[in-house]
């Protein structure tokens, strides 16, 4: 069942996004680093409910990072900046951070799929063309 939900207090709230260029010839190395980050469970951005890395085009010349926090669980700005800096440092040789475009968006409306297992209501990932970086 998919339901539209209005984003209210405690719901999906903030979506800080980063669109950035991949360094020329570093596409394969970026994918290797992303797999290593996922395997080691690094850069989890505490409080996020989803973290996505989305390809900007077929050539992987750019990517878009999307971090989604519940508005009631988003850490303070200093913590968020420290976590982002750690990711930037790890990917500095494959991502051209000087080209980054930063945006922060607030969710107004969203949908999700649920299943019911006993009394437990569980959220399922929606079908998407985005690559889930880690969860």
N, C-alpha and C positions, 0 to 999 in steps of 0.2 A: 504494500500500500504506500503510495506517495502522497504526501500532504504538503500544501504550502503552509509555511509558518511565518508569522511576523516576527521579526527579530526584536525581542524585548530584553529586559534585564536578565542576565544570566544565559542568554542565548548566544549563537554564533555572532560575534560582534565585530572584531577588527581584523582586517586583512591587509597587513603591511606587505606590499609587493615590491619586488626588485627586478627590473628588466635590465639585462647586461649582456655585453658581447663576450663570446668565447674567443680566446686568443687563436690566431690563425694557425692551423695545423695541430691544434691541441684537443680536438673533439674526442678522439679515442682515449686520450689520457684523462679527460674530464669524466668520461663514463666509467673508467677504472676507479678514479678517486671517489665518485659517487657510490659505487658498489662497496668500496672499502669503508666509507662513512656509514653506510647502511649496516654492513656486517658488524662493525664495531659499535653501532648505536651511538655515534657521536653527533653533536650539534642537534640535539632534540628540542631545543628551545622550550624549556619548561613552561607548562601552562597552555601550550598549543594543543589543539584537538586535531589538526591536520597540517602537514607540511608537504608541499608539492614542488617539484622541479619540472617545468613545462618547456618543451622545445619551442624555440621561436620560429624555426623553419626547418625544412627537410635537411638542409646542410649542417644543421646544428651550429650556425654562426652566432646565435644568441639563445639565451635561456631566460626564463622568468621564474623566480622564486616566489612562492606564495605561502605565507604563514598565517594560520587562522587560530585566533584565540577566542575562548569564551570571554566576553567582556568583563566578567567578574573574576577571571583567573589570569589576566594579563599582568606580567611583572612590571616593575617600575622601569622607566626609561633607561636608567644606568645599567640595569641587568640586561635588558634587551640589547643595548649597544655593545656590551661586553660579549654576549653570545654571538652577535653578528660579526664582531671583529674576529673572533676565533674562527668562524667559518671563512671569512674573507682571507685570513692568513693561510688557512689550509689550502684554499683554492687559488691563491694569488698567481701561481705559475700557469694556470689554465684559463682563468677568468680575468678580463680587463676591467677591474673595478672602477677605473677612472671614467668608464662609459656608462656607469650605472644610473638608471633613472628610478628614483624611489617614489612610492606612492602609498598612502594609507587610505583605505576605503572602509566604510561602515556598512555592514549588511542590513538591508531593509527587509528582504524577503528571501526565503530559501526553501528548498524541498529536500527530503531525505526518504530513504526506504527503511522500513523496520521489519523485523521478524519478531515473533513471540516464542520464547522457549520457557515453558512453565510460566512463572510470574515475571520473568525477566524480559524487558523490552530492550532489544539490541539494535544498534544502528549498523547498516551495511554501507559499504562504499558504493557510490553511484558509478555506473559505467561511464568511462571518460577516456579521452585520448591523452590525457595528461599522464606523466610518469610520476608515480608516487615516490618521492625521495625516501622517506622513511616515516614510520608511524609507531 
